Amino acid sequence: MGGPDRIEKVYDYLVRIMTDTDMIQLPFMQHKMGPWIAKKRTEEVQKKYQEIGGGSPILKWTKLQGDLLCKELDKISPQTAPHKSYPAFRYVDPFTEDALAELEQDGVEHAILFSQYPQYSCATTGSSLNTIYKYYKKKGVPKNIKLTLIDRWPTNTYLAQAFADLIKKELQHFSEDIRNDVVIVFSAHSLPLKAVNRGDSYPSEVAATVQAVMQQLNCRNPYQLCWQSKVGPLPWLGPFTDEALEKYVKQGIKNFVMVPIAFVNEHIETLHEMDIEYCKELAEEIGIEKIRRVPAPNVHPLFIKALVDIVKPHLNLSIGVNKKFLLRCPHCVNMNCFHSKKWYSEVCT
């Protein structure tokens, strides 16, 4: 999705989200309701970005991750070098369309479309891939470019190891006598229940990542998967992270480590929602004794190793597209999804 690096970009960012029917389905007149909601929320959201330094660091981290990935790929696969990363955001620059135009100008021969959401959702990866489909549907894929697709990677071993290593480091801040009893709260962006009931695979894939991480930790701590960032009045997937923390404190549990399990770099939901709203404000309000937040993987060496591990099989064009991606949700009603998946099945080598 990207994130505004300056507060002046917040309104346009919100408008693009609120008018994207692949991301959000408003009950009526979305082209008018979306901008109205964006305008109502802009000041509040700007304030949050101001409190984390004036903008989102997501582009900074994405560029660093891409640079480190390509540096390693140049070493292990000189025959396909030079490698270059093109950040492609949905709702703020650098936009997906601009990234695709740039790689064509650079004469790229093989483009690996690499979703940076480890767990697939129709609203996130699906929406991003629909945008790429719409771009090439209008102008056609250049004949000299081959496309392959990485649509999800929830159980990659190095990804799980990176999170496990980060959790171990945070647990060291608790005294040895309680360390193994600290509750690990895995938190991910929630999803409207109507999307879950359509068959969106996101909840199960997030849970799979949690299990992979806990296996790396030998399951020695109690843990719970929770959900954050609910927007609007419709029912969303729970339990919600803030409510879970409140209920655990009432049960007498007062030591926690929070893990942003679906986020690969720092942004508004880690730096504000988790750090300020949960670990500071809520923790003080409900009487948590100690709460630590695990950093997002960012440029952790094991995370970069995960990226390399995922991309490497695509370099020789032996993998085109994951068949799971081509399977629509059982109750899918989005014709963009139908046409997009059909197109990917035809163009990905």
C-alpha positions as CSV (number, residue, x, y, z in Angstrom):
1,M,0.0,0.0,0.0
2,G,2.9,2.4,0.8
3,G,2.7,5.3,3.2
4,P,2.9,9.1,2.9
5,D,6.4,10.3,3.7
6,R,5.0,13.8,4.4
7,I,1.7,14.7,6.1
8,E,0.8,16.8,3.1
9,K,0.3,13.6,1.2
10,V,-2.1,12.1,3.7
11,Y,-5.4,13.2,2.1
12,D,-4.6,12.0,-1.4
13,Y,-3.3,8.7,0.2
14,L,-6.6,8.2,2.0
15,V,-8.7,9.1,-1.0
16,R,-7.0,6.5,-3.1
17,I,-7.6,3.8,-0.5
18,M,-11.3,4.8,0.1
19,T,-12.1,4.8,-3.6
20,D,-10.4,1.5,-4.4
21,T,-13.2,-1.1,-4.6
22,D,-10.6,-3.9,-4.5
23,M,-9.5,-2.7,-1.1
24,I,-12.8,-1.3,0.5
25,Q,-16.4,-1.8,-0.6
26,L,-18.6,1.0,0.7
27,P,-22.3,0.4,0.7
28,F,-23.1,3.1,-2.0
29,M,-21.7,5.9,-4.1
30,Q,-18.1,5.0,-3.3
31,H,-16.8,7.7,-5.7
32,K,-18.4,10.3,-3.5
33,M,-18.4,8.6,-0.1
34,G,-14.7,7.8,-0.3
35,P,-13.4,11.3,-0.7
36,W,-15.8,12.5,2.1
37,I,-14.5,9.8,4.5
38,A,-10.9,10.7,3.6
39,K,-11.5,14.3,4.3
40,K,-13.1,13.5,7.7
41,R,-10.1,11.3,8.7
42,T,-7.2,13.4,7.3
43,E,-6.6,15.6,10.3
44,E,-6.6,12.7,12.7
45,V,-4.3,10.6,10.5
46,Q,-1.9,13.5,10.0
47,K,-1.6,13.9,13.7
48,K,-0.6,10.3,14.0
49,Y,2.1,10.7,11.3
50,Q,3.3,13.8,13.1
51,E,3.7,11.8,16.3
52,I,6.0,9.2,14.5
53,G,8.3,11.8,12.9
54,G,6.2,13.5,10.2
55,G,5.8,10.7,7.7
56,S,6.0,7.0,7.0
57,P,9.4,5.3,6.8
58,I,8.0,2.5,4.6
59,L,9.7,3.6,1.4
60,K,13.1,3.9,3.2
61,W,12.9,0.4,4.5
62,T,11.6,-1.0,1.2
63,K,14.5,0.5,-0.8
64,L,17.0,-0.8,1.7
65,Q,15.5,-4.3,1.6
66,G,15.5,-4.2,-2.2
67,D,19.1,-3.0,-2.4
68,L,20.3,-5.7,0.0
69,L,18.3,-8.4,-1.9
70,C,19.8,-7.4,-5.2
71,K,23.3,-7.2,-3.8
72,E,23.0,-10.8,-2.7
73,L,21.5,-11.9,-6.0
74,D,24.4,-10.3,-7.9
75,K,26.7,-12.5,-5.9
76,I,24.9,-15.9,-6.2
77,S,23.6,-15.4,-9.7
78,P,26.0,-13.3,-11.8
79,Q,24.6,-14.8,-15.0
80,T,21.3,-13.0,-14.4
81,A,22.9,-9.8,-13.0
82,P,22.6,-6.9,-12.7
83,H,19.5,-7.1,-10.5
84,K,17.5,-4.1,-9.5
85,S,14.5,-3.5,-7.3
86,Y,11.5,-1.3,-8.2
87,P,9.3,-0.3,-5.2
88,A,5.7,-0.2,-6.5
89,F,3.2,1.3,-4.1
90,R,-0.6,1.4,-4.5
91,Y,-1.6,4.7,-2.9
92,V,1.4,6.9,-2.8
93,D,4.5,7.4,-4.9
94,P,6.4,5.6,-6.2
95,F,3.2,4.3,-7.8
96,T,2.9,0.8,-9.4
97,E,2.4,2.3,-12.8
98,D,5.5,4.4,-12.6
99,A,7.6,1.5,-11.5
100,L,6.4,-0.6,-14.4
101,A,7.1,2.2,-16.8
102,E,10.6,2.6,-15.4
103,L,11.5,-1.0,-15.7
104,E,10.5,-0.9,-19.4
105,Q,12.6,2.1,-19.9
106,D,15.5,0.3,-18.3
107,G,15.2,-2.6,-20.8
108,V,14.4,-5.2,-18.2
109,E,14.1,-8.7,-19.7
110,H,12.7,-10.5,-16.7
111,A,10.5,-8.9,-14.1
112,I,9.7,-10.8,-10.9
113,L,6.5,-9.4,-9.4
114,F,7.3,-9.9,-5.7
115,S,4.5,-9.1,-3.2
116,Q,6.0,-7.9,0.1
117,Y,2.9,-9.1,2.0
118,P,4.1,-12.6,3.3
119,Q,0.5,-13.6,3.7
120,Y,-1.9,-13.3,0.7
121,S,-5.2,-11.3,0.9
122,C,-7.5,-10.3,-1.9
123,A,-7.5,-6.7,-0.4
124,T,-3.7,-6.4,-0.3
125,T,-1.7,-8.6,-2.7
126,G,-4.8,-9.2,-4.8
127,S,-5.5,-5.5,-5.2
128,S,-1.9,-4.8,-6.1
129,L,-1.8,-7.5,-8.7
130,N,-5.1,-6.3,-10.2
131,T,-3.4,-2.9,-10.7
132,I,-0.5,-4.5,-12.6
133,Y,-3.1,-6.5,-14.7
134,K,-5.0,-3.3,-15.5
135,Y,-1.8,-1.5,-16.5
136,Y,-0.7,-4.1,-19.0
137,K,-4.2,-4.8,-20.2
138,K,-4.3,-1.3,-21.6
139,K,-0.9,-1.2,-23.3
140,G,0.2,-4.9,-23.5
141,V,3.2,-6.6,-22.0
142,P,6.4,-5.6,-24.0
143,K,7.5,-8.6,-26.0
144,N,11.0,-8.5,-24.5
145,I,9.8,-8.8,-20.9
146,K,9.1,-12.1,-19.2
147,L,7.0,-12.0,-16.0
148,T,6.9,-14.3,-13.1
149,L,5.0,-13.9,-9.8
150,I,5.6,-14.4,-6.1
151,D,2.2,-13.9,-4.5
152,R,2.8,-15.3,-0.9
153,W,5.5,-16.7,1.4
154,P,4.0,-17.2,4.9
155,T,6.0,-20.2,6.0
156,N,9.5,-19.4,4.6
157,T,12.0,-20.8,7.1
158,Y,14.2,-17.8,7.2
159,L,11.2,-15.5,7.7
160,A,10.2,-17.6,10.7
161,Q,13.8,-17.6,12.0
162,A,14.0,-13.8,11.7
163,F,10.9,-13.3,13.8
164,A,12.1,-15.9,16.3
165,D,15.4,-14.2,16.7
166,L,13.8,-10.9,17.2
167,I,11.4,-12.4,19.8
168,K,14.2,-14.0,21.7
169,K,16.0,-10.6,22.0
170,E,12.9,-9.0,23.4
171,L,12.4,-11.8,25.9
172,Q,15.8,-11.1,27.3
173,H,14.4,-7.9,28.8
174,F,12.3,-9.9,31.2
175,S,13.7,-11.5,34.4
176,E,14.6,-15.1,34.0
177,D,12.0,-16.3,36.5
178,I,9.1,-15.1,34.4
179,R,10.7,-15.2,30.9
180,N,9.0,-18.4,29.8
181,D,5.6,-17.3,31.0
182,V,5.6,-14.0,29.1
183,V,2.6,-14.1,26.6
184,I,3.6,-13.6,23.0
185,V,0.9,-11.6,21.3
186,F,1.1,-11.9,17.5
187,S,-0.8,-9.0,15.9
188,A,-1.8,-8.6,12.3
189,H,-4.1,-6.3,10.4
190,S,-7.7,-7.5,10.7
191,L,-10.1,-8.3,7.8
192,P,-13.8,-7.7,7.5
193,L,-15.7,-11.0,8.3
194,K,-17.5,-10.8,4.9
195,A,-14.0,-11.2,3.2
196,V,-13.1,-14.1,5.5
197,N,-16.4,-15.8,4.7
198,R,-15.8,-15.3,1.0
199,G,-12.8,-17.6,1.5
200,D,-9.9,-15.1,1.7
201,S,-6.8,-17.2,2.7
202,Y,-5.2,-14.4,4.8
203,P,-6.2,-15.6,8.3
204,S,-5.0,-19.1,7.7
205,E,-1.7,-17.9,6.2
206,V,-1.1,-15.5,9.1
207,A,-1.8,-18.4,11.5
208,A,0.7,-20.6,9.5
209,T,3.4,-17.9,10.0
210,V,2.7,-17.9,13.7
211,Q,3.0,-21.7,13.9
212,A,6.3,-21.6,11.9
213,V,7.7,-19.0,14.3
214,M,6.6,-20.9,17.4
215,Q,8.2,-24.0,16.1
216,Q,11.5,-22.1,15.8
217,L,11.0,-21.1,19.5
218,N,10.2,-24.7,20.5
219,C,6.8,-23.4,21.6
220,R,8.2,-22.5,25.1
221,N,6.0,-19.5,25.7
222,P,2.2,-19.1,25.7
223,Y,1.0,-17.2,22.6
224,Q,-2.1,-15.8,21.0
225,L,-2.8,-14.4,17.5
226,C,-4.8,-11.2,17.6
227,W,-6.0,-8.6,15.0
228,Q,-5.7,-4.8,14.8
229,S,-6.6,-1.8,12.7
230,K,-10.4,-2.4,12.4
231,V,-12.0,0.4,10.4
232,G,-15.7,1.2,10.2
233,P,-18.9,-0.4,11.7
234,L,-18.9,-3.7,9.9
235,P,-17.9,-6.9,11.8
236,W,-14.2,-7.7,11.6
237,L,-12.0,-10.7,12.4
238,G,-11.1,-10.9,16.1
239,P,-10.0,-11.1,18.8
240,F,-8.8,-7.5,18.6
241,T,-5.4,-6.8,20.0
242,D,-6.3,-4.1,22.4
243,E,-9.3,-6.0,23.8
244,A,-7.2,-9.2,24.2
245,L,-4.6,-7.3,26.3
246,E,-7.3,-5.9,28.5
247,K,-8.9,-9.3,29.1
248,Y,-5.5,-10.9,29.8
249,V,-4.7,-8.3,32.4
250,K,-8.1,-9.1,34.1
251,Q,-7.0,-12.7,34.1
252,G,-3.8,-11.7,36.0
253,I,-1.4,-11.8,33.1
254,K,0.7,-8.6,33.0
255,N,3.8,-9.3,30.9
256,F,3.7,-9.4,27.1
257,V,5.8,-9.4,23.9
258,M,4.0,-8.0,20.9
259,V,4.9,-9.2,17.4
260,P,3.9,-7.5,14.1
261,I,3.6,-10.8,12.4
262,A,2.2,-9.6,9.1
263,F,4.4,-6.5,8.7
264,V,7.9,-6.7,7.2
265,N,8.9,-3.1,7.9
266,E,8.1,-0.2,10.2
267,H,5.1,2.0,9.4
268,I,2.1,3.7,11.0
269,E,0.6,0.5,12.3
270,T,3.8,-0.6,14.2
271,L,5.1,2.9,15.2
272,H,1.8,4.4,16.2
273,E,-0.9,1.8,16.8
274,M,1.4,-0.8,18.4
275,D,4.0,1.4,20.1
276,I,2.0,4.4,21.2
277,E,-1.7,3.3,21.4
278,Y,-1.0,-0.2,22.8
279,C,2.4,-0.4,24.4
280,K,2.3,3.1,26.0
281,E,-1.2,4.5,26.4
282,L,-3.2,1.3,26.8
283,A,-0.5,-0.4,28.9
284,E,-0.6,2.5,31.4
285,E,-4.4,2.5,31.5
286,I,-4.9,-1.2,32.2
287,G,-1.9,-1.8,34.4
288,I,0.5,-3.9,32.3
289,E,3.7,-4.5,34.2
290,K,6.0,-4.8,31.1
291,I,5.3,-5.0,27.4
292,R,7.9,-5.1,24.7
293,R,7.3,-4.7,20.9
294,V,9.3,-6.8,18.5
295,P,10.7,-4.7,15.7
296,A,9.5,-5.5,12.2
297,P,12.1,-7.5,10.2
298,N,13.3,-4.5,8.3
299,V,16.9,-5.4,7.2
300,H,17.5,-8.2,9.7
301,P,20.1,-10.5,8.0
302,L,17.8,-13.5,8.2
303,F,15.0,-11.6,6.6
304,I,17.2,-10.6,3.7
305,K,18.2,-14.2,3.5
306,A,14.4,-15.0,3.2
307,L,14.0,-12.6,0.3
308,V,16.9,-14.2,-1.5
309,D,15.6,-17.7,-0.8
310,I,12.2,-16.8,-2.2
311,V,13.5,-15.0,-5.4
312,K,16.3,-17.4,-6.3
313,P,14.1,-20.2,-7.8
314,H,12.6,-17.5,-10.1
315,L,15.8,-16.4,-11.7
316,N,16.0,-19.1,-14.3
317,L,12.3,-18.8,-15.2
318,S,11.5,-22.3,-13.9
319,I,8.6,-21.0,-11.8
320,G,5.9,-18.8,-13.4
321,V,2.8,-18.5,-11.1
322,N,1.5,-20.3,-8.0
323,K,-1.6,-22.4,-8.8
324,K,-3.0,-21.4,-5.4
325,F,-3.1,-17.8,-6.6
326,L,-5.0,-18.8,-9.7
327,L,-7.8,-20.4,-7.6
328,R,-10.4,-17.8,-6.7
329,C,-12.2,-17.6,-3.4
330,P,-15.2,-20.0,-3.4
331,H,-17.6,-17.0,-2.9
332,C,-15.6,-14.5,-5.1
333,V,-17.8,-11.8,-6.6
334,N,-15.0,-9.6,-8.0
335,M,-14.8,-9.9,-11.8
336,N,-11.5,-7.9,-11.7
337,C,-10.2,-10.9,-9.8
338,F,-11.5,-13.4,-12.4
339,H,-9.9,-11.5,-15.4
340,S,-6.7,-10.8,-13.5
341,K,-6.0,-14.4,-12.6
342,K,-6.8,-15.5,-16.1
343,W,-4.4,-13.0,-17.5
344,Y,-1.6,-14.0,-15.0
345,S,-2.1,-17.7,-16.0
346,E,-1.5,-16.7,-19.6
347,V,1.4,-14.3,-19.3
348,C,3.6,-15.7,-16.5
349,T,6.2,-18.0,-17.9
